[in-house]
């Protein structure tokens, strides 16, 4: 039987959570890239924006949780970025913008900054 210390399990859980977040952001980036190619009025565009909205709504909720251990300033900055992504995604969904490049670039920066 394996025995792990609480800190080992907690570290693994944090690492697993970060890996899942990176995977979700990568999936969102892939969908946004496909949507850019298909065009703003495509089904791919709608699916990409909705997926991105679900990912960022969840991340913002987690960042706003007082139990989140990231530094307050970093959390606030990430929430601001997430809110921008949500607003810009809504502009794309409404057909008022085709800024897939901005959505993709910002998402890549956030994903690549996760350690």
DSSP file (Angstrom, degrees, kcal/mol; ACC not computed):
  #  RESIDUE AA STRUCTURE BP1 BP2  ACC     N-H-->O    O-->H-N    N-H-->O    O-->H-N    TCO  KAPPA ALPHA  PHI   PSI    X-CA   Y-CA   Z-CA
    1    1 A X              0   0    0      0, 0.0     2,-0.3     0, 0.0     0, 0.0   0.000 360.0 360.0 360.0 140.6    0.0    0.0    0.0
    2    2 A X        -     0   0    0      2,-0.0     2,-0.4     0, 0.0     0, 0.0  -0.679 360.0-164.7 -89.7 142.0    1.2    3.5   -0.8
    3    3 A X        -     0   0    0     -2,-0.3     2,-0.4     2,-0.0     0, 0.0  -0.994   7.1-175.9-127.4 129.6    1.3    6.2    1.7
    4    4 A X        -     0   0    0     -2,-0.4     2,-0.1     4,-0.0    -2,-0.0  -0.911  26.4-116.5-121.1 147.9    1.6    9.8    0.8
    5    5 A X     >  -     0   0    0     -2,-0.4     4,-2.1     1,-0.1     3,-0.2  -0.460  30.7-112.9 -76.3 158.3    2.0   12.9    3.0
    6    6 A X  H  > S+     0   0    0      1,-0.2     4,-3.0     2,-0.2     5,-0.2   0.896 118.0  54.5 -57.5 -41.9   -0.8   15.4    2.9
    7    7 A X  H  > S+     0   0    0      1,-0.2     4,-2.5     2,-0.2    -1,-0.2   0.869 107.2  50.5 -64.4 -35.8    1.6   18.0    1.3
    8    8 A X  H  > S+     0   0    0     -3,-0.2     4,-2.5     2,-0.2    -1,-0.2   0.929 113.4  45.0 -65.4 -44.5    2.5   15.5   -1.5
    9    9 A X  H  X S+     0   0    0     -4,-2.1     4,-2.5     2,-0.2    -2,-0.2   0.913 114.3  49.0 -64.8 -43.3   -1.2   14.9   -2.2
   10   10 A X  H  X S+     0   0    0     -4,-3.0     4,-2.3     2,-0.2    -2,-0.2   0.907 111.3  49.5 -64.4 -42.1   -2.0   18.6   -2.1
   11   11 A X  H  X S+     0   0    0     -4,-2.5     4,-2.6     1,-0.2    -2,-0.2   0.918 111.7  48.9 -62.6 -44.1    1.0   19.4   -4.4
   12   12 A X  H  X S+     0   0    0     -4,-2.5     4,-2.9     1,-0.2    -2,-0.2   0.907 110.4  51.4 -61.4 -41.3   -0.2   16.8   -6.9
   13   13 A X  H  X S+     0   0    0     -4,-2.5     4,-2.4     2,-0.2    -2,-0.2   0.901 111.2  46.8 -63.9 -41.3   -3.7   18.2   -6.7
   14   14 A X  H  X S+     0   0    0     -4,-2.3     4,-2.5     2,-0.2    -1,-0.2   0.921 113.9  48.2 -65.8 -43.9   -2.5   21.7   -7.4
   15   15 A X  H  X S+     0   0    0     -4,-2.6     4,-2.2     1,-0.2    -2,-0.2   0.907 112.5  48.9 -63.0 -41.8   -0.3   20.4  -10.3
   16   16 A X  H  X S+     0   0    0     -4,-2.9     4,-2.4     2,-0.2    -2,-0.2   0.906 110.9  50.4 -63.7 -41.8   -3.2   18.4  -11.7
   17   17 A X  H  X S+     0   0    0     -4,-2.4     4,-2.4     2,-0.2    -2,-0.2   0.917 111.0  48.2 -63.8 -43.5   -5.5   21.4  -11.5
   18   18 A X  H  X S+     0   0    0     -4,-2.5     4,-2.5     2,-0.2    -1,-0.2   0.893 110.7  51.9 -63.6 -39.1   -3.0   23.6  -13.3
   19   19 A X  H  X S+     0   0    0     -4,-2.2     4,-2.5     2,-0.2    -2,-0.2   0.918 109.9  48.8 -64.0 -42.8   -2.6   21.0  -15.9
   20   20 A X  H  X S+     0   0    0     -4,-2.4     4,-2.5     2,-0.2    -2,-0.2   0.908 110.7  51.0 -63.0 -41.1   -6.4   20.8  -16.5
   21   21 A X  H  X S+     0   0    0     -4,-2.4     4,-2.5     2,-0.2    -2,-0.2   0.919 110.5  48.8 -62.5 -43.2   -6.6   24.6  -16.7
   22   22 A X  H  X S+     0   0    0     -4,-2.5     4,-2.5     1,-0.2    -2,-0.2   0.908 111.1  50.8 -61.8 -41.6   -3.8   24.6  -19.3
   23   23 A X  H  X S+     0   0    0     -4,-2.5     4,-2.5     2,-0.2    -2,-0.2   0.909 110.4  48.9 -63.1 -41.8   -5.6   21.8  -21.2
   24   24 A X  H  X S+     0   0    0     -4,-2.5     4,-2.5     2,-0.2    -2,-0.2   0.915 112.2  48.0 -64.5 -42.7   -8.9   23.8  -21.2
   25   25 A X  H  X S+     0   0    0     -4,-2.5     4,-2.6     2,-0.2    -2,-0.2   0.893 111.1  51.3 -65.4 -38.5   -7.1   27.0  -22.4
   26   26 A X  H  X S+     0   0    0     -4,-2.5     4,-2.5     2,-0.2    -2,-0.2   0.922 110.8  48.4 -63.0 -43.7   -5.4   25.0  -25.1
   27   27 A X  H  X S+     0   0    0     -4,-2.5     4,-2.4     2,-0.2    -2,-0.2   0.912 111.4  50.2 -62.2 -42.2   -8.8   23.6  -26.2
   28   28 A X  H  X S+     0   0    0     -4,-2.5     4,-2.6     2,-0.2    -2,-0.2   0.914 110.6  49.4 -61.7 -43.6  -10.2   27.1  -26.2
   29   29 A X  H  X S+     0   0    0     -4,-2.6     4,-2.4     2,-0.2    -2,-0.2   0.911 110.4  50.8 -62.1 -43.5   -7.3   28.4  -28.3
   30   30 A X  H  X S+     0   0    0     -4,-2.5     4,-2.2     2,-0.2    -2,-0.2   0.915 111.8  47.1 -61.2 -43.6   -7.8   25.5  -30.8
   31   31 A X  H  X S+     0   0    0     -4,-2.4     4,-2.3     1,-0.2    17,-0.2   0.905 112.2  49.8 -65.6 -41.5  -11.5   26.2  -31.1
   32   32 A X  H  X S+     0   0    0     -4,-2.6     4,-2.3     2,-0.2    -2,-0.2   0.876 109.4  52.1 -65.0 -37.1  -10.9   30.0  -31.5
   33   33 A X  H  X S+     0   0    0     -4,-2.4     4,-1.7     2,-0.2    -2,-0.2   0.924 111.1  46.5 -64.3 -44.9   -8.3   29.2  -34.2
   34   34 A X  H  X S+     0   0    0     -4,-2.2     4,-2.0     1,-0.2    -2,-0.2   0.883 111.9  52.2 -63.5 -38.2  -10.8   27.1  -36.1
   35   35 A X  H  X S+     0   0    0     -4,-2.3     4,-2.3     9,-0.3    10,-0.2   0.887 104.8  55.2 -66.1 -39.4  -13.4   29.8  -35.7
   36   36 A X  H  < S+     0   0    0     -4,-2.3    -1,-0.2     1,-0.2    -2,-0.2   0.911 111.1  45.4 -58.9 -42.0  -11.1   32.4  -37.1
   37   37 A X  H  < S+     0   0    0     -4,-1.7    -1,-0.2     1,-0.2    -2,-0.2   0.873 115.3  46.4 -69.2 -37.2  -10.7   30.3  -40.2
   38   38 A X  H  < S-     0   0    0     -4,-2.0    -2,-0.2     1,-0.2    -1,-0.2   0.746 115.3-113.8 -79.8 -24.7  -14.4   29.5  -40.5
   39   39 A X    ><  -     0   0    0     -4,-2.3     3,-1.6    -5,-0.2     6,-0.4  -0.131  25.6 -77.7 105.3 157.5  -15.5   33.1  -40.0
   40   40 A X  T 3  S+     0   0    0      1,-0.3    -1,-0.1    -4,-0.1    55,-0.1   0.739 125.6  51.2 -65.7 -26.4  -17.4   35.1  -37.4
   41   41 A X  T 3  S+     0   0    0     -3,-0.1    -1,-0.3     4,-0.1     2,-0.1   0.274  90.8 109.4 -95.1  12.0  -20.8   33.9  -38.6
   42   42 A X  S <> S-     0   0    0     -3,-1.6     4,-1.6    -7,-0.2     5,-0.1  -0.394  79.9-118.1 -88.1 162.9  -19.9   30.2  -38.5
   43   43 A X  H  > S+     0   0    0      1,-0.2     4,-2.6     2,-0.2     5,-0.2   0.863 116.4  59.8 -62.1 -36.8  -21.0   27.5  -36.1
   44   44 A X  H  > S+     0   0    0      1,-0.2     4,-2.5     2,-0.2    -9,-0.3   0.873 102.1  53.1 -60.5 -37.4  -17.4   27.2  -35.1
   45   45 A X  H  > S+     0   0    0     -6,-0.4     4,-2.5   -10,-0.2     5,-0.2   0.939 109.9  46.6 -63.6 -47.6  -17.4   30.8  -34.0
   46   46 A X  H  X S+     0   0    0     -4,-1.6     4,-2.4     1,-0.2     5,-0.2   0.935 114.7  47.1 -60.4 -47.1  -20.4   30.3  -31.7
   47   47 A X  H  X S+     0   0    0     -4,-2.6     4,-2.4     1,-0.2    -1,-0.2   0.898 112.3  49.9 -63.2 -41.2  -19.0   27.1  -30.3
   48   48 A X  H  X S+     0   0    0     -4,-2.5     4,-2.6   -17,-0.2    -1,-0.2   0.924 112.8  45.7 -65.1 -44.9  -15.6   28.6  -29.6
   49   49 A X  H  X S+     0   0    0     -4,-2.5     4,-2.6     2,-0.2    -2,-0.2   0.910 113.5  49.4 -67.1 -41.5  -17.0   31.7  -27.9
   50   50 A X  H  X S+     0   0    0     -4,-2.4     4,-2.1    -5,-0.2    -1,-0.2   0.911 112.7  47.5 -64.2 -41.3  -19.3   29.7  -25.8
   51   51 A X  H  X S+     0   0    0     -4,-2.4     4,-2.5    -5,-0.2    -2,-0.2   0.941 112.4  49.1 -63.9 -46.8  -16.5   27.3  -24.7
   52   52 A X  H  X S+     0   0    0     -4,-2.6     4,-2.8     1,-0.2     5,-0.3   0.902 109.7  53.1 -59.2 -41.3  -14.2   30.2  -23.9
   53   53 A X  H  X S+     0   0    0     -4,-2.6     4,-2.5     1,-0.2     5,-0.2   0.913 109.4  47.9 -60.9 -43.4  -17.0   31.8  -21.9
   54   54 A X  H  X S+     0   0    0     -4,-2.1     4,-1.9     2,-0.2    -2,-0.2   0.925 113.4  48.0 -63.9 -43.7  -17.5   28.7  -19.8
   55   55 A X  H  X S+     0   0    0     -4,-2.5     4,-2.4     1,-0.2    -2,-0.2   0.952 116.8  41.1 -61.7 -50.3  -13.8   28.3  -19.2
   56   56 A X  H  X S+     0   0    0     -4,-2.8     4,-2.8     2,-0.2     5,-0.2   0.827 110.8  56.0 -73.9 -30.9  -13.3   32.0  -18.2
   57   57 A X  H  X S+     0   0    0     -4,-2.5     4,-2.1    -5,-0.3    -1,-0.2   0.927 111.8  44.9 -62.5 -42.5  -16.5   32.1  -16.1
   58   58 A X  H  X S+     0   0    0     -4,-1.9     4,-2.3    -5,-0.2    -2,-0.2   0.916 114.1  48.5 -66.2 -43.9  -15.2   29.2  -14.1
   59   59 A X  H  X S+     0   0    0     -4,-2.4     4,-2.8     2,-0.2    -2,-0.2   0.918 111.5  49.6 -64.0 -42.7  -11.7   30.7  -13.8
   60   60 A X  H  X S+     0   0    0     -4,-2.8     4,-1.9     2,-0.2    -1,-0.2   0.909 110.0  51.4 -62.9 -41.6  -13.0   34.0  -12.7
   61   61 A X  H  X S+     0   0    0     -4,-2.1     4,-0.5    -5,-0.2    -1,-0.2   0.926 112.5  45.8 -60.7 -44.0  -15.2   32.4  -10.1
   62   62 A X  H >< S+     0   0    0     -4,-2.3     3,-1.0     1,-0.2     6,-0.2   0.906 111.3  52.0 -65.7 -41.4  -12.2   30.5   -8.8
   63   63 A X  H 3< S+     0   0    0     -4,-2.8    -1,-0.2     1,-0.2    -2,-0.2   0.816 107.9  53.0 -65.1 -29.6  -10.0   33.6   -8.8
   64   64 A X  H 3< S+     0   0    0     -4,-1.9     2,-0.3    -5,-0.2    -1,-0.2   0.573  84.1 106.4 -81.6  -9.2  -12.7   35.4   -6.8
   65   65 A X  S X< S-     0   0    0     -3,-1.0     3,-2.1    -4,-0.5    -3,-0.0  -0.557  71.4-138.9 -72.2 128.4  -12.8   32.8   -4.1
   66   66 A X  T 3  S+     0   0    0     -2,-0.3    -1,-0.1     1,-0.3    -4,-0.0   0.718 101.7  63.4 -61.7 -19.0  -11.1   33.9   -0.9
   67   67 A X  T 3  S+     0   0    0     -5,-0.1    -1,-0.3     2,-0.0     2,-0.2   0.580  74.0 113.1 -80.7  -9.3   -9.5   30.5   -0.6
   68   68 A X    <   -     0   0    0     -3,-2.1     7,-0.1    -6,-0.2    -5,-0.0  -0.474  60.1-151.8 -64.8 130.2   -7.6   30.9   -3.8
   69   69 A X        +     0   0    0     -2,-0.2    -1,-0.1     2,-0.0     3,-0.1   0.428  57.3 111.8 -91.1   0.7   -3.9   31.1   -2.8
   70   70 A X  S    S-     0   0    0      1,-0.1     5,-0.0     2,-0.1    -2,-0.0  -0.403  85.2 -85.9 -67.5 152.5   -2.7   33.2   -5.6
   71   71 A X     >  -     0   0    0      1,-0.1     4,-2.6    -2,-0.1     5,-0.2  -0.296  38.3-119.3 -58.1 143.9   -1.5   36.7   -4.6
   72   72 A X  H  > S+     0   0    0      1,-0.2     4,-2.6     2,-0.2     5,-0.2   0.882 111.5  51.0 -54.7 -45.2   -4.4   39.2   -4.5
   73   73 A X  H  > S+     0   0    0      1,-0.2     4,-2.4     2,-0.2    -1,-0.2   0.909 110.9  48.3 -63.3 -42.3   -2.9   41.5   -7.1
   74   74 A X  H  > S+     0   0    0      2,-0.2     4,-2.7     1,-0.2     5,-0.2   0.921 111.5  50.6 -63.1 -43.8   -2.4   38.6   -9.6
   75   75 A X  H  X S+     0   0    0     -4,-2.6     4,-2.4     1,-0.2    -2,-0.2   0.924 110.5  49.2 -59.2 -44.7   -5.9   37.4   -9.0
   76   76 A X  H  X S+     0   0    0     -4,-2.6     4,-2.3     1,-0.2    -1,-0.2   0.907 111.7  48.9 -62.5 -42.2   -7.3   40.8   -9.7
   77   77 A X  H  X S+     0   0    0     -4,-2.4     4,-2.3     2,-0.2    -2,-0.2   0.918 112.0  48.2 -63.5 -43.5   -5.3   41.2  -12.9
   78   78 A X  H  X S+     0   0    0     -4,-2.7     4,-2.7     2,-0.2    -2,-0.2   0.875 110.0  52.2 -66.2 -37.0   -6.4   37.7  -14.1
   79   79 A X  H  X S+     0   0    0     -4,-2.4     4,-2.6    -5,-0.2    -1,-0.2   0.926 109.7  49.9 -63.0 -43.6  -10.0   38.6  -13.3
   80   80 A X  H  X S+     0   0    0     -4,-2.3     4,-2.0     2,-0.2    -2,-0.2   0.912 112.0  47.4 -61.2 -43.0   -9.7   41.8  -15.3
   81   81 A X  H  X S+     0   0    0     -4,-2.3     4,-2.5     2,-0.2    -1,-0.2   0.927 111.8  50.9 -63.5 -44.7   -8.2   39.9  -18.3
   82   82 A X  H  X S+     0   0    0     -4,-2.7     4,-2.4     1,-0.2    -2,-0.2   0.893 108.7  51.1 -60.4 -40.7  -10.9   37.3  -18.0
   83   83 A X  H  X S+     0   0    0     -4,-2.6     4,-2.5     2,-0.2    -1,-0.2   0.886 109.2  51.0 -65.5 -37.8  -13.6   40.0  -18.0
   84   84 A X  H  X S+     0   0    0     -4,-2.0     4,-3.2     2,-0.2     5,-0.3   0.932 109.7  50.2 -62.6 -44.9  -12.0   41.5  -21.1
   85   85 A X  H  X S+     0   0    0     -4,-2.5     4,-2.6     1,-0.2    -2,-0.2   0.911 111.1  49.0 -60.0 -42.4  -12.0   38.1  -22.8
   86   86 A X  H  X S+     0   0    0     -4,-2.4     4,-1.9     2,-0.2    -1,-0.2   0.924 114.0  45.5 -63.5 -44.1  -15.7   37.7  -22.0
   87   87 A X  H  X S+     0   0    0     -4,-2.5     4,-1.9     2,-0.2    -2,-0.2   0.932 115.3  46.2 -64.5 -45.8  -16.6   41.1  -23.3
   88   88 A X  H  X S+     0   0    0     -4,-3.2     4,-2.0     1,-0.2    -2,-0.2   0.884 110.5  53.8 -66.4 -38.0  -14.6   40.7  -26.5
   89   89 A X  H  X S+     0   0    0     -4,-2.6     4,-2.7    -5,-0.3    -1,-0.2   0.884 107.3  51.6 -61.4 -38.7  -16.1   37.2  -27.0
   90   90 A X  H  X S+     0   0    0     -4,-1.9     4,-2.3     2,-0.2     6,-0.2   0.878 106.7  53.6 -66.4 -37.4  -19.5   38.7  -26.7
   91   91 A X  H  <>S+     0   0    0     -4,-1.9     5,-2.3     2,-0.2     6,-1.0   0.911 111.5  45.9 -61.6 -41.6  -18.6   41.3  -29.4
   92   92 A X  H ><5S+     0   0    0     -4,-2.0     3,-1.5     4,-0.2    -2,-0.2   0.933 111.7  51.3 -65.0 -46.2  -17.5   38.5  -31.7
   93   93 A X  H 3<5S+     0   0    0     -4,-2.7    -2,-0.2     1,-0.3    -1,-0.2   0.868 109.6  50.2 -60.8 -36.8  -20.7   36.5  -30.9
   94   94 A X  T 3<5S-     0   0    0     -4,-2.3    -1,-0.3    -5,-0.2    -2,-0.2   0.510 115.7-116.7 -79.7  -4.6  -22.8   39.5  -31.7
   95   95 A X  T < 5S+     0   0    0     -3,-1.5    -3,-0.2    -4,-0.3    -2,-0.1   0.617  86.5 114.4  79.8  12.2  -21.0   40.0  -35.0
   96   96 A X  S   <S+     0   0    0     -5,-2.3     2,-0.3    -6,-0.2    -4,-0.2   0.509  79.6  24.7 -91.4  -6.0  -19.6   43.4  -34.0
   97   97 A X        -     0   0    0     -6,-1.0    -2,-0.2    -5,-0.1    -1,-0.1  -0.984  48.0-163.4-151.5 155.4  -16.0   42.2  -33.9
   98   98 A X        +     0   0    0     -2,-0.3     2,-2.3    -3,-0.1     3,-0.5  -0.126  41.4 142.7-128.1  35.8  -13.8   39.5  -35.5
   99   99 A X     >  +     0   0    0      1,-0.2     4,-1.8   -11,-0.2     5,-0.2  -0.258  11.0 137.3 -79.1  53.1  -11.0   39.9  -33.0
  100  100 A X  H  >  +     0   0    0     -2,-2.3     4,-2.9     1,-0.2     5,-0.2   0.881  68.9  60.7 -63.4 -36.4  -10.1   36.2  -32.8
  101  101 A X  H  > S+     0   0    0     -3,-0.5     4,-2.9     1,-0.2    -1,-0.2   0.910 105.5  46.4 -58.8 -43.1   -6.5   37.1  -33.0
  102  102 A X  H  > S+     0   0    0      2,-0.2     4,-2.5     1,-0.2     5,-0.3   0.920 113.5  48.3 -64.9 -44.2   -6.8   39.1  -29.7
  103  103 A X  H  X S+     0   0    0     -4,-1.8     4,-1.9     1,-0.2    -2,-0.2   0.913 115.6  45.0 -61.8 -42.5   -8.7   36.4  -28.0
  104  104 A X  H  X S+     0   0    0     -4,-2.9     4,-2.6     2,-0.2    -2,-0.2   0.941 113.8  48.5 -67.2 -48.1   -6.2   33.7  -29.1
  105  105 A X  H  X S+     0   0    0     -4,-2.9     4,-2.3    -5,-0.2    -2,-0.2   0.924 113.4  45.5 -61.8 -46.7   -3.1   35.8  -28.2
  106  106 A X  H  X S+     0   0    0     -4,-2.5     4,-2.3     1,-0.2    -1,-0.2   0.916 113.5  50.5 -63.9 -42.3   -4.3   36.7  -24.7
  107  107 A X  H  X S+     0   0    0     -4,-1.9     4,-2.8    -5,-0.3    -2,-0.2   0.898 110.3  50.1 -62.5 -40.2   -5.4   33.1  -24.0
  108  108 A X  H  X S+     0   0    0     -4,-2.6     4,-3.0     2,-0.2     5,-0.2   0.903 109.1  51.4 -64.3 -40.9   -2.0   31.9  -25.2
  109  109 A X  H  X S+     0   0    0     -4,-2.3     4,-1.4     2,-0.2    -2,-0.2   0.930 113.1  44.8 -62.4 -45.0   -0.1   34.3  -22.9
  110  110 A X  H  X S+     0   0    0     -4,-2.3     4,-0.6     2,-0.2     3,-0.3   0.950 115.5  47.0 -64.1 -48.7   -2.2   33.3  -19.9
  111  111 A X  H >< S+     0   0    0     -4,-2.8     3,-1.2     1,-0.2    -2,-0.2   0.927 113.2  48.0 -59.0 -45.7   -1.8   29.6  -20.7
  112  112 A X  H 3< S+     0   0    0     -4,-3.0    -1,-0.2     1,-0.3    -2,-0.2   0.746 106.7  58.7 -69.8 -22.5    2.0   29.9  -21.3
  113  113 A X  H 3< S+     0   0    0     -4,-1.4     2,-0.3    -3,-0.3    -1,-0.3   0.582  83.2 101.3 -81.5 -10.1    2.4   31.8  -18.1
  114  114 A X    <<        0   0    0     -3,-1.2    -3,-0.0    -4,-0.6    -4,-0.0  -0.578 360.0 360.0 -77.2 135.3    0.9   29.0  -16.0
  115  115 A X              0   0    0     -2,-0.3    -1,-0.1     0, 0.0   -96,-0.1   0.382 360.0 360.0-118.5 360.0    3.6   27.0  -14.2
